[in-house]
């Protein structure tokens, strides 16, 4: 679809896949909104996106996904500044070797990678519907296949035994389950939602001290075999802009083609329960989601 006159919001867009996605959609003429935690890096990224795309309509919104108050403030700012929203790309994510908590006390990997994006999407959903046809894109990972036992609902906050990559895998499974359940709920609105695996990407992911020890070593050891951030952004850009995916929803994409979801990702009971638990957790923290 033509991106002229479209508004695209990308979370975690100050580096890596998010920034390259921003360059691509800005090049196609979209108003490109970089929603980022580090405002200095975001400003530098915005300047680069403007220069490389030739599009000066690149905007910044402060967004800290580890704080639901920041998520709510960012959504309010987006709704105030733009009267339409055509594409929401839930791109940001992280992985932590040691267990950490968000501002509201949730385990950070689950809180940032899933719960905050669940909340942000909920807050922006009405604007997306009003702008339909519109698209929601959730950046997941082939790592979701590692969560072979599902979401571990008895310990969603991983208080019993924390293993960084296991927790990350479950958060990426949550991205796919959320995608499927949301697709069912918005099927009549003209808004589509899809998840994707970007590939093993050479970006800043896990390289800012969040991954230490054996996990950090493994992340560094893989770097010679990883693809560029530009290549990693291709499926996100495809899902955001291509007329080929018009009307397609609830799918998991790899290399711009429908990919294979894990067995757990295809389970409706897991998707429905995750939705219910996510709403309950948000409400318990004083940030209730909509109806």
Secondary structure in CASP SS format (residue, H / E / C, confidence):
PFRMAT SS
TARGET T0000
AUTHOR 0000-0000-0000
METHOD secondary structure of the structure
MODEL  1
X C 1.00
X C 1.00
X C 1.00
X C 1.00
X C 1.00
X C 1.00
X E 1.00
X E 1.00
X E 1.00
X E 1.00
X E 1.00
X C 1.00
X C 1.00
X C 1.00
X C 1.00
X H 1.00
X H 1.00
X H 1.00
X H 1.00
X H 1.00
X H 1.00
X H 1.00
X H 1.00
X H 1.00
X H 1.00
X H 1.00
X H 1.00
X C 1.00
X C 1.00
X C 1.00
X E 1.00
X E 1.00
X E 1.00
X E 1.00
X E 1.00
X E 1.00
X C 1.00
X C 1.00
X H 1.00
X H 1.00
X H 1.00
X H 1.00
X H 1.00
X H 1.00
X H 1.00
X H 1.00
X H 1.00
X H 1.00
X H 1.00
X H 1.00
X H 1.00
X H 1.00
X H 1.00
X C 1.00
X C 1.00
X C 1.00
X C 1.00
X E 1.00
X E 1.00
X E 1.00
X E 1.00
X E 1.00
X C 1.00
X C 1.00
X C 1.00
X C 1.00
X C 1.00
X H 1.00
X H 1.00
X H 1.00
X H 1.00
X H 1.00
X H 1.00
X H 1.00
X H 1.00
X H 1.00
X H 1.00
X H 1.00
X H 1.00
X H 1.00
X H 1.00
X C 1.00
X C 1.00
X C 1.00
X C 1.00
X C 1.00
X E 1.00
X E 1.00
X E 1.00
X E 1.00
X C 1.00
X C 1.00
X C 1.00
X C 1.00
X C 1.00
X C 1.00
X C 1.00
X C 1.00
X C 1.00
X C 1.00
X E 1.00
X C 1.00
X C 1.00
X C 1.00
X C 1.00
X C 1.00
X E 1.00
X H 1.00
X H 1.00
X H 1.00
X H 1.00
X H 1.00
X H 1.00
X H 1.00
X H 1.00
X H 1.00
X H 1.00
X H 1.00
X H 1.00
X H 1.00
X H 1.00
X H 1.00
X H 1.00
X H 1.00
X H 1.00
X H 1.00
X H 1.00
X H 1.00
X H 1.00
X H 1.00
X C 1.00
X C 1.00
X C 1.00
X E 1.00
X E 1.00
X E 1.00
X E 1.00
X E 1.00
X E 1.00
X C 1.00
X C 1.00
X H 1.00
X H 1.00
X H 1.00
X H 1.00
X H 1.00
X C 1.00
X C 1.00
X C 1.00
X C 1.00
X C 1.00
X C 1.00
X H 1.00
X H 1.00
X H 1.00
X C 1.00
X C 1.00
X C 1.00
X C 1.00
X C 1.00
X C 1.00
X C 1.00
X C 1.00
X H 1.00
X H 1.00
X H 1.00
X H 1.00
X H 1.00
X H 1.00
X H 1.00
X H 1.00
X H 1.00
X H 1.00
X H 1.00
X H 1.00
X H 1.00
X H 1.00
X H 1.00
X H 1.00
X H 1.00
X H 1.00
X H 1.00
X H 1.00
X H 1.00
X H 1.00
X C 1.00
X C 1.00
X C 1.00
X C 1.00
X C 1.00
X E 1.00
X E 1.00
X E 1.00
X E 1.00
X E 1.00
X E 1.00
X E 1.00
X C 1.00
X C 1.00
X C 1.00
X E 1.00
X C 1.00
X C 1.00
X C 1.00
X C 1.00
X C 1.00
X C 1.00
X C 1.00
X C 1.00
X C 1.00
X C 1.00
X C 1.00
X H 1.00
X H 1.00
X H 1.00
X H 1.00
X H 1.00
X H 1.00
X H 1.00
X H 1.00
X H 1.00
X C 1.00
X H 1.00
X H 1.00
X H 1.00
X C 1.00
X E 1.00
X C 1.00
X H 1.00
X H 1.00
X H 1.00
X H 1.00
X C 1.00
X H 1.00
X H 1.00
X H 1.00
X H 1.00
X H 1.00
X H 1.00
X H 1.00
X H 1.00
X C 1.00
X H 1.00
X H 1.00
X H 1.00
X C 1.00
X C 1.00
X C 1.00
X C 1.00
X C 1.00
X C 1.00
X E 1.00
X E 1.00
X E 1.00
X C 1.00
X C 1.00
X E 1.00
X E 1.00
X C 1.00
X C 1.00
X C 1.00
X C 1.00
X C 1.00
X H 1.00
X H 1.00
X H 1.00
X C 1.00
X H 1.00
X H 1.00
X H 1.00
X H 1.00
X H 1.00
X H 1.00
X H 1.00
X H 1.00
X H 1.00
X H 1.00
X H 1.00
X H 1.00
X H 1.00
X H 1.00
X H 1.00
X H 1.00
X H 1.00
X C 1.00
X C 1.00
X C 1.00
X C 1.00
X C 1.00
X C 1.00
X C 1.00
END
